[in-house]
Protein backbone atom coordinates (compact mmCIF):
# COMPACT_ATOMS: atom_id res chain seq x y z
CA UNK A 1 0.00 0.00 0.00
CA UNK A 2 2.77 2.47 0.89
CA UNK A 3 4.42 2.35 -2.55
CA UNK A 4 1.11 2.57 -4.39
CA UNK A 5 -0.27 5.47 -2.41
CA UNK A 6 3.08 7.27 -2.39
CA UNK A 7 2.71 7.92 -6.11
CA UNK A 8 -0.68 9.47 -5.48
CA UNK A 9 0.71 11.59 -2.64
CA UNK A 10 3.48 12.99 -4.81
CA UNK A 11 1.28 13.50 -7.88
CA UNK A 12 -1.54 15.31 -6.15
CA UNK A 13 0.27 17.12 -3.39
CA UNK A 14 3.73 17.91 -4.68
CA UNK A 15 5.57 18.97 -1.54
CA UNK A 16 2.70 19.00 0.96
CA UNK A 17 -0.96 19.67 1.62
CA UNK A 18 -0.55 23.42 1.39
CA UNK A 19 0.65 23.16 -2.21
CA UNK A 20 -2.51 21.54 -3.55
CA UNK A 21 -3.94 23.62 -6.39
CA UNK A 22 -7.40 23.24 -7.87
CA UNK A 23 -6.13 22.75 -11.41
CA UNK A 24 -3.72 20.03 -10.25
CA UNK A 25 -6.52 18.30 -8.35
CA UNK A 26 -8.73 18.37 -11.46
CA UNK A 27 -5.96 17.08 -13.75
CA UNK A 28 -5.22 14.19 -11.39
CA UNK A 29 -8.84 13.25 -10.80
CA UNK A 30 -9.62 13.44 -14.52
CA UNK A 31 -6.81 11.05 -15.33
CA UNK A 32 -7.97 8.52 -12.73
CA UNK A 33 -11.74 9.08 -12.93
CA UNK A 34 -12.44 10.39 -16.43
CA UNK A 35 -15.40 8.09 -16.97
CA UNK A 36 -16.96 9.16 -13.66
CA UNK A 37 -16.48 12.83 -14.54
CA UNK A 38 -18.29 12.42 -17.87
CA UNK A 39 -21.03 10.22 -16.39
CA UNK A 40 -21.77 12.79 -13.68
CA UNK A 41 -21.95 15.87 -15.90
CA UNK A 42 -22.75 14.40 -19.33
CA UNK A 43 -24.83 11.31 -18.48
CA UNK A 44 -26.51 11.22 -21.90
CA UNK A 45 -23.14 11.09 -23.73
CA UNK A 46 -21.20 8.73 -21.45
CA UNK A 47 -22.76 5.47 -22.78
CA UNK A 48 -21.59 6.36 -26.31
CA UNK A 49 -17.91 6.70 -25.34
CA UNK A 50 -15.23 4.00 -25.25
CA UNK A 51 -13.20 5.25 -22.27
CA UNK A 52 -10.53 2.59 -22.77
CA UNK A 53 -9.34 4.56 -25.81
CA UNK A 54 -9.15 7.99 -24.16
CA UNK A 55 -5.99 9.99 -24.93
CA UNK A 56 -5.00 12.99 -22.83
CA UNK A 57 -3.61 15.77 -25.01
CA UNK A 58 -0.22 17.06 -23.92
CA UNK A 59 0.99 20.62 -23.49
CA UNK A 60 2.39 20.89 -27.03
CA UNK A 61 -1.08 21.45 -28.43
CA UNK A 62 -1.44 24.63 -26.37
CA UNK A 63 2.18 25.82 -26.48
CA UNK A 64 1.17 28.84 -28.57
CA UNK A 65 -1.26 29.90 -25.85
CA UNK A 66 1.46 29.86 -23.20
CA UNK A 67 3.77 32.02 -25.30
CA UNK A 68 1.00 34.62 -25.60
CA UNK A 69 0.32 34.56 -21.88
CA UNK A 70 -2.93 32.56 -22.05
CA UNK A 71 -3.77 29.78 -19.61
CA UNK A 72 -4.14 26.33 -21.12
CA UNK A 73 -7.10 24.10 -20.18
CA UNK A 74 -6.53 21.90 -17.14
CA UNK A 75 -7.71 18.79 -18.99
CA UNK A 76 -7.99 18.22 -22.74
CA UNK A 77 -8.77 14.72 -23.90
CA UNK A 78 -9.42 12.90 -27.15
CA UNK A 79 -12.24 10.39 -26.86
CA UNK A 80 -13.75 7.85 -29.23
CA UNK A 81 -17.26 6.52 -29.48
CA UNK A 82 -17.84 2.77 -29.57
CA UNK A 83 -18.19 3.21 -33.35
CA UNK A 84 -14.71 4.71 -33.53
CA UNK A 85 -15.74 8.34 -34.15
CA UNK A 86 -13.37 10.84 -32.50
CA UNK A 87 -14.77 13.28 -29.94
CA UNK A 88 -12.98 15.82 -27.75
CA UNK A 89 -13.46 17.07 -24.22
CA UNK A 90 -12.21 20.01 -22.13
CA UNK A 91 -12.43 20.41 -18.36
CA UNK A 92 -11.20 23.51 -16.55
CA UNK A 93 -11.20 24.58 -12.88
CA UNK A 94 -11.78 28.14 -11.67
CA UNK A 95 -10.97 29.01 -8.05
CA UNK A 96 -12.91 32.26 -7.83
CA UNK A 97 -15.75 32.05 -10.21
CA UNK A 98 -17.97 34.20 -12.30
CA UNK A 99 -18.79 34.26 -15.97
CA UNK A 100 -16.42 36.69 -17.66
CA UNK A 101 -15.76 37.51 -21.26
CA UNK A 102 -12.07 36.74 -20.70
CA UNK A 103 -12.82 33.22 -19.48
CA UNK A 104 -15.22 32.53 -22.33
CA UNK A 105 -12.69 33.95 -24.78
CA UNK A 106 -10.15 31.39 -23.50
CA UNK A 107 -12.72 28.63 -24.00
CA UNK A 108 -13.29 29.84 -27.55
CA UNK A 109 -9.54 29.68 -28.20
CA UNK A 110 -9.41 26.12 -26.83
CA UNK A 111 -12.28 25.12 -29.12
CA UNK A 112 -10.63 26.66 -32.17
CA UNK A 113 -7.22 25.16 -31.42
CA UNK A 114 -8.60 21.62 -31.10
CA UNK A 115 -10.77 22.07 -34.19
CA UNK A 116 -7.75 23.36 -36.14
CA UNK A 117 -5.53 20.48 -35.04
CA UNK A 118 -8.04 17.63 -35.32
CA UNK A 119 -10.81 18.98 -37.61
CA UNK A 120 -13.34 18.50 -34.80
CA UNK A 121 -14.31 20.91 -31.99
CA UNK A 122 -14.95 19.55 -28.48
CA UNK A 123 -18.40 18.17 -27.78
CA UNK A 124 -17.77 17.95 -24.04
CA UNK A 125 -16.68 21.16 -22.30
CA UNK A 126 -17.12 21.98 -18.62
CA UNK A 127 -15.83 24.68 -16.30
CA UNK A 128 -15.91 23.75 -12.61
CA UNK A 129 -16.16 26.79 -10.31
CA UNK A 130 -14.97 26.13 -6.78
CA UNK A 131 -16.69 29.30 -5.58
CA UNK A 132 -19.08 31.61 -7.34
CA UNK A 133 -20.16 30.77 -10.86
CA UNK A 134 -23.66 31.47 -12.12
CA UNK A 135 -27.07 31.58 -10.46
CA UNK A 136 -27.60 27.86 -11.09
CA UNK A 137 -25.66 24.87 -9.77
CA UNK A 138 -25.23 23.40 -13.25
CA UNK A 139 -25.96 25.44 -16.35
CA UNK A 140 -25.48 24.86 -20.08
CA UNK A 141 -24.18 28.11 -21.52
CA UNK A 142 -24.01 29.30 -25.09
CA UNK A 143 -21.27 31.55 -26.44
CA UNK A 144 -22.15 33.24 -29.73
CA UNK A 145 -20.24 35.63 -31.95
CA UNK A 146 -22.69 37.55 -34.09
CA UNK A 147 -23.26 40.73 -36.01
CA UNK A 148 -26.95 41.55 -35.88
CA UNK A 149 -28.70 38.42 -37.15
CA UNK A 150 -25.54 36.86 -38.62
CA UNK A 151 -23.77 34.26 -36.49
CA UNK A 152 -20.14 33.43 -37.30
CA UNK A 153 -19.35 31.19 -34.33
CA UNK A 154 -21.27 29.32 -31.66
CA UNK A 155 -20.31 26.83 -28.97
CA UNK A 156 -21.65 25.48 -25.68
CA UNK A 157 -20.12 24.61 -22.35
CA UNK A 158 -21.33 23.37 -18.97
CA UNK A 159 -20.80 25.75 -16.04
CA UNK A 160 -20.72 23.81 -12.77
CA UNK A 161 -20.89 25.95 -9.62
CA UNK A 162 -19.75 23.40 -7.06
CA UNK A 163 -20.54 25.60 -4.06
CA UNK A 164 -24.18 25.78 -5.22
CA UNK A 165 -24.51 22.03 -5.70
CA UNK A 166 -25.80 19.99 -2.75
CA UNK A 167 -23.49 17.35 -1.29
CA UNK A 168 -26.42 15.17 -0.25
CA UNK A 169 -27.48 14.87 -3.89
CA UNK A 170 -24.04 13.73 -5.06
CA UNK A 171 -22.63 11.60 -2.26
CA UNK A 172 -25.03 8.71 -3.00
CA UNK A 173 -24.38 8.64 -6.75
CA UNK A 174 -22.90 5.41 -8.14
CA UNK A 175 -19.72 7.05 -9.47
CA UNK A 176 -16.72 6.72 -7.13
CA UNK A 177 -15.71 10.32 -7.84
CA UNK A 178 -19.03 11.78 -6.64
CA UNK A 179 -18.31 11.83 -2.86
CA UNK A 180 -15.00 13.61 -3.46
CA UNK A 181 -16.78 16.31 -5.50
CA UNK A 182 -19.38 16.48 -2.73
CA UNK A 183 -16.61 17.65 -0.38
CA UNK A 184 -16.47 20.91 -2.39
CA UNK A 185 -20.23 21.45 -2.19
CA UNK A 186 -22.61 22.92 0.34
CA UNK A 187 -25.34 21.12 2.23
CA UNK A 188 -28.81 22.01 3.44
CA UNK A 189 -29.05 19.15 5.96
CA UNK A 190 -25.49 18.38 7.18
CA UNK A 191 -22.92 20.34 9.10
CA UNK A 192 -19.27 20.01 7.98
CA UNK A 193 -18.55 17.09 10.32
CA UNK A 194 -21.50 15.07 9.05
CA UNK A 195 -20.71 16.01 5.46
CA UNK A 196 -17.13 14.79 5.84
CA UNK A 197 -18.26 11.54 7.45
CA UNK A 198 -20.81 10.88 4.69
CA UNK A 199 -18.26 11.55 1.96
CA UNK A 200 -15.66 9.28 3.56
CA UNK A 201 -18.20 6.53 4.17
CA UNK A 202 -19.14 6.55 0.49
CA UNK A 203 -15.47 6.24 -0.52
CA UNK A 204 -14.92 3.39 1.97
CA UNK A 205 -17.80 1.43 0.38
CA UNK A 206 -16.62 1.92 -3.20
CA UNK A 207 -14.76 -0.84 -5.04
CA UNK A 208 -11.43 0.90 -5.59
CA UNK A 209 -7.76 0.10 -5.67
CA UNK A 210 -5.57 1.62 -2.95
CA UNK A 211 -4.28 4.46 -5.12
CA UNK A 212 -7.71 5.70 -6.17
CA UNK A 213 -9.10 5.33 -2.66
CA UNK A 214 -6.21 7.42 -1.36
CA UNK A 215 -6.77 10.15 -3.97
CA UNK A 216 -10.45 10.51 -3.10
CA UNK A 217 -9.75 10.47 0.64
CA UNK A 218 -7.13 13.15 0.14
CA UNK A 219 -9.54 15.45 -1.72
CA UNK A 220 -12.11 15.09 1.07
CA UNK A 221 -9.50 15.73 3.78
CA UNK A 222 -8.09 18.79 2.01
CA UNK A 223 -11.37 20.47 1.08
CA UNK A 224 -13.24 19.59 4.28
CA UNK A 225 -10.47 20.66 6.64
CA UNK A 226 -12.15 20.97 10.05
CA UNK A 227 -11.41 23.42 12.85
CA UNK A 228 -10.38 22.17 16.28
CA UNK A 229 -13.89 21.80 17.70
CA UNK A 230 -15.20 20.12 14.54
CA UNK A 231 -12.24 17.76 14.42
CA UNK A 232 -12.86 16.68 18.02
CA UNK A 233 -16.45 15.74 17.14
CA UNK A 234 -15.24 14.04 13.98
CA UNK A 235 -12.80 11.86 15.94
CA UNK A 236 -15.55 10.93 18.39
CA UNK A 237 -17.73 9.80 15.50
CA UNK A 238 -14.89 7.76 14.03
CA UNK A 239 -14.50 5.88 17.32
CA UNK A 240 -18.02 4.49 17.02
CA UNK A 241 -18.13 0.79 16.22
CA UNK A 242 -20.00 1.09 12.91
CA UNK A 243 -17.30 3.29 11.39
CA UNK A 244 -14.28 1.00 11.68
CA UNK A 245 -13.64 0.97 7.91
CA UNK A 246 -13.77 4.75 7.69
CA UNK A 247 -11.45 5.12 10.68
CA UNK A 248 -8.94 2.71 9.17
CA UNK A 249 -9.07 4.57 5.86
CA UNK A 250 -8.41 7.90 7.62
CA UNK A 251 -5.54 6.39 9.63
CA UNK A 252 -4.00 5.04 6.41
CA UNK A 253 -4.29 8.48 4.85
CA UNK A 254 -2.62 10.07 7.88
CA UNK A 255 0.23 7.54 7.71
CA UNK A 256 0.77 8.33 4.04
CA UNK A 257 0.81 12.07 4.74
CA UNK A 258 3.44 11.50 7.44
CA UNK A 259 5.49 9.36 5.05
CA UNK A 260 5.16 12.03 2.36
CA UNK A 261 6.42 14.70 4.75
CA UNK A 262 9.38 12.49 5.68
CA UNK A 263 10.21 12.03 2.01
CA UNK A 264 9.89 15.77 1.57
CA UNK A 265 12.47 16.37 4.28
CA UNK A 266 14.81 13.86 2.66
CA UNK A 267 14.38 15.64 -0.66
CA UNK A 268 15.09 19.03 0.87
CA UNK A 269 18.74 19.12 -0.13
CA UNK A 270 18.00 18.04 -3.72
CA UNK A 271 15.16 20.57 -3.90
CA UNK A 272 17.57 23.31 -2.85
CA UNK A 273 19.91 22.37 -5.70
CA UNK A 274 17.03 22.36 -8.19
CA UNK A 275 15.81 25.76 -7.01
CA UNK A 276 19.34 27.15 -7.34
CA UNK A 277 19.61 25.91 -10.93
CA UNK A 278 16.19 27.35 -11.80
CA UNK A 279 17.20 30.71 -10.35
CA UNK A 280 20.42 30.61 -12.37
CA UNK A 281 18.44 30.02 -15.57
CA UNK A 282 16.19 32.98 -14.77
CA UNK A 283 19.20 35.21 -14.13
CA UNK A 284 20.75 34.20 -17.46
CA UNK A 285 17.47 34.91 -19.26
CA UNK A 286 17.30 38.31 -17.59
CA UNK A 287 20.86 39.15 -18.67
CA UNK A 288 19.87 38.27 -22.26
CA UNK A 289 16.72 40.41 -22.09
CA UNK A 290 14.46 37.33 -22.17
CA UNK A 291 11.34 37.30 -19.96
CA UNK A 292 9.03 34.42 -19.06
CA UNK A 293 5.34 34.76 -18.32
CA UNK A 294 4.20 33.94 -14.78
CA UNK A 295 2.99 30.43 -15.62
CA UNK A 296 6.22 29.37 -17.35
CA UNK A 297 8.32 30.95 -14.58
CA UNK A 298 6.36 29.03 -11.95
CA UNK A 299 6.72 25.76 -13.90
CA UNK A 300 10.49 26.29 -14.21
CA UNK A 301 10.92 27.02 -10.50
CA UNK A 302 8.78 23.96 -9.66
CA UNK A 303 10.94 21.59 -11.73
CA UNK A 304 12.90 19.15 -9.52
CA UNK A 305 14.84 17.30 -12.24
CA UNK A 306 18.37 18.61 -11.66
CA UNK A 307 19.79 16.88 -14.77
CA UNK A 308 17.13 18.53 -16.93
CA UNK A 309 17.73 21.90 -15.25
CA UNK A 310 21.47 21.65 -15.89
CA UNK A 311 20.79 20.99 -19.57
CA UNK A 312 18.45 23.97 -19.72
CA UNK A 313 21.07 26.15 -18.04
CA UNK A 314 23.62 25.14 -20.68
CA UNK A 315 21.08 26.05 -23.39
CA UNK A 316 20.16 29.34 -21.72
CA UNK A 317 23.79 30.48 -21.68
CA UNK A 318 23.91 30.48 -25.51
CA UNK A 319 20.24 30.98 -26.41
CA UNK A 320 18.78 34.04 -28.13
CA UNK A 321 15.27 33.10 -26.97
CA UNK A 322 13.53 30.81 -24.51
CA UNK A 323 11.63 28.92 -27.23
CA UNK A 324 13.62 25.68 -27.03
CA UNK A 325 13.44 25.49 -23.26
CA UNK A 326 9.73 26.39 -23.25
CA UNK A 327 9.00 23.50 -25.63
CA UNK A 328 10.79 21.07 -23.29
CA UNK A 329 9.10 22.66 -20.30
CA UNK A 330 5.68 21.93 -21.84
CA UNK A 331 6.72 18.31 -22.43
CA UNK A 332 7.88 18.00 -18.83
CA UNK A 333 4.56 19.15 -17.35
N, C-alpha and C positions, 0 to 999 in steps of 0.2 A: 504493500500500500504506500509506503513512504516514497519509493522511487516514482510510482505512478503519479501520486498527487503532487510531488515536488515540481513536476513539469507544469502542472496547472498553476501552482503557486507562482512560479517564475513568470509564466506567460501572462497571467492576469494582473499580478501585483507589481512586477518589476522589482523594486527594492523595498517594498513594504506597503502596508495598508494605505498610508497617506498618499501614495503615488497613484492610486487607482484613478483612471480618468474614464469618463462616460464613453468616449469613442473607443477606448481600448476594451472596455467591458463589452460593448456591442460587437466589436470585431471578433472577440473570443467566443462569445455566446453564439454568434451567427455561424462560425465555423463548426462548432460542436452541435448546435441545435437548429440548423437551417430549416429543416422540415417543420419543426415545431413553430418556428417564427412565421413561416408562410401559412401553416394551418390555422394559426391563431388570428392573423390579420387578413388573410386572403383564402378563407375556407372553401370558396367556390372554385378556386384555381388549383389548390393543392393536389386534388386527386388526379389532375392531368399531368403532373410533373414527375419525371423520373429523377429522384433526388440522388440516386447512386452516380449519376453522370454530371453532377454539379461541378463547375470549375470557377474558383474564385479568381477574379481578374487582378493582376498585380499592379504595382504603382506605375509601371511604364506607360500604361494607357493614359494616365492623368498627369504625366510629367510636365506637359505644357502648362497645365493649370498651376502647378507649384511655382514654375518660373515666373508666372504673371502675378503671383501672390494670392491665388485662389486656394481654397481648401478643397481637398479631394473628398469624395464620399467615403464614409467609414467602411462600407461593405458594397462591393460591386460583384455580381456573380452571373455567370452564364449558365442557364438551365436548359434542359431539353424535355419536351413532352414525351410521353410513352410512344408516340409516333415518330419521334426523332426530330421534330421541329424545334429550332433554337428559340429560346426566350431569355430575357435579361431582367435582372432585378437590382434595385438600389435600396440600401437602408442607411439612414443617417441619424445620428443622435445630436440633439441640441440641449445644452445645459439650461440656459435661460431661454424661455421660448415665447415667441410670438411670430405671427406671420409677417414677414417683411419682404419687400421687393428684392432686397439683396439676397436673401435666402432662396427665394423662388428663382432668381436669376441664376444662382449656382446650380439649382436643379435643372434648369433649362440647358445649361452648359453640359451637365452630365449626360442628359438625354441626347443632345446633339453629338457629343463625342462618341458615345457608344453606337449611335446610329451611323456615324461616319465610318467607324472602324469595322462594324459588323453588318451594316445594311439593315439593322433592325433596332428600333428604340426599345427601351425597357417597358415591359407590361406591368411589372411589379415595382412600385416605388413607394417608400414609406419614410416619413420623418418622425422620430420618436422624441417628444419633448419631455424632459425630466420635470420641468416646472413650466407653468404658463401654457402656451399653445392657444387654441381657439376656444370658442364657447362650448364646444362639444367634446366629449371624451375621444371619440373617433369620428373623423370627418373626411369624406372624399372631396378633394379640392381640385378645381379646374384652373389652369393657367392658360390664358389666351392672349396672343398678340394679334391685334386687329387695327384696321383703319376704317372707321365707320362700320359698314356692314361686311367688309372684306376681312377674312381671317387668314393669316399667313402661317400661324403655328398654334397648336393646341396640345396640351398634355395634362395628365391627371396624376395626382399623388395622394397618398393616405396620410393625414395628419393625426398622430396619436398623442393625445395629451395624457401622459401616464398619471399625473397628479389628479386628474379628473375622473379616471377610471376607478372602479371599486374593487378592492382586493378580494372581497367575498365572492365576486362574480368570476374571478379568474382562478382562484386557488384550487377550485374543485374541477377545473378543466382537465381533460385527459392528457394534454401535452405536458411533458416533464418540465419544460421551460416556464410554464404558466405561474407556478408559485414563486419563482425568482422574480418575474416581472411584477407580481403582486406586491413584492416588498417595496416597490417604488410608487405604489398607489396609495390612495386614501381609503378610509373605511367609514361607513355610517354606523356600524354595529360593534366594531372591535376597537379597543385601545391598542397602543403600539406593542405591548407585551403579548396580548392575545393574537394580534396580527402576526408577529414573529413566530409564535408557537405554531399557528395554523400553517404558515408557509413552510416551516421546517418539517412539520408532520407530513405534509404532502410530499416533500422531497424524500423523506425516509421511507415512504410507501412505494415510491416509483422504482421500476426495474431499471437500474442504472449501473454502469461500471463505476469503479472508485473515482476515476478522474472526473467524470461528469457530475457525480454526486458532490464531490468537493467543490467544483466550480459553482454549482447552484447554491450550496451552503454558504460559500464565500460571498456571493452577491447579496444574499439575505442578511448575513452578518454585517457587511459593510453599509448597506443602505438602511437597515433597521438597527442602527447603533444606539443602544439604550443609555439613558442617564443612570446615575448610581441607584436611585430608588427603583426605577424600572428594572434594572438588572437584578436587584435583590429579589424582586417578585418573580422574575423570569427564572432564576435559579431555584426558587422554591417550587415552582411549577415543574421544572425538570426533575426534581427529586421524587415526584409522585410515581408510583409503581407502573402506571400505564404509559409512561413516556420514556421507558428505558432505551428504546431504539433512537429516539431523538437525542437523549442525553449522550449516548455513545457517539452519535454522529457529530455533535457539538464538541465533545472531548477530542475526537479525532481531528477535527478542524483546528482546535486550539493547539494540538501537538504539532500539526503541520505549520502553523504560523510561527511557533517557537523554533522549529527546525529551519524555516525560511529565514528568520532573523539571525540564527546562528550562521547560516551560510552567507548571509549578507555581511556579517562581521568578518568572516574569513575572506570575503571578496573585497574588503575595504581597501587593502593595499593595491590590488589590481585595478580597482575602480579609480583610485587616485592617479595611477599611471595613465589610464585611459582619458581621464579628464584633463590631465596635463597635455597629452598629445592633441586633444580636440582644441584646447586653448591655443596651442602653438599653431595649428592650422588656421584658426580664426585670425591670429596676429599676422600670419603670412598673407592671408587674403587682404587684410586691412592695408598692409604695406603696399600691395599691388593695386589698391583702389577697387577691390572686389567686395561686394556686400551680399550677404545672404538674407533672405526673408526670415521672419521669426520662426516659421514652421521648420524650415531646413536647418536653421541654427540650432533649434531645440533637438532635432533628430541627430545632428552631428554630436552635440554635447552628450546625448543619451547613449551613444554607441559605446559598447564595452569591449569590442574586438580590437585589442591593441595591435595585432598584426595588420589588420585592415587600416587602422588609423595611421600606422607608420607608412604604409603604402600611399595613403592619401596625402600625408605630409610631404613625402618625396615628390608627388605630383604637383602639390600646391606651390612648392618652391620654384618650379619652372613653368607654371601654367599662366596663360593670359586671361583665362576665365575659369569659372567654377563648374562649367558644363559637364566635364568628364566625371568629376567627383559627385555632382548631383545625380547623374544617371546611376552610379553605383550605390549612392545613398538610397535612392528609390528602390533598387533591387534588394537592399539589405533590410528594408522595413518589413 
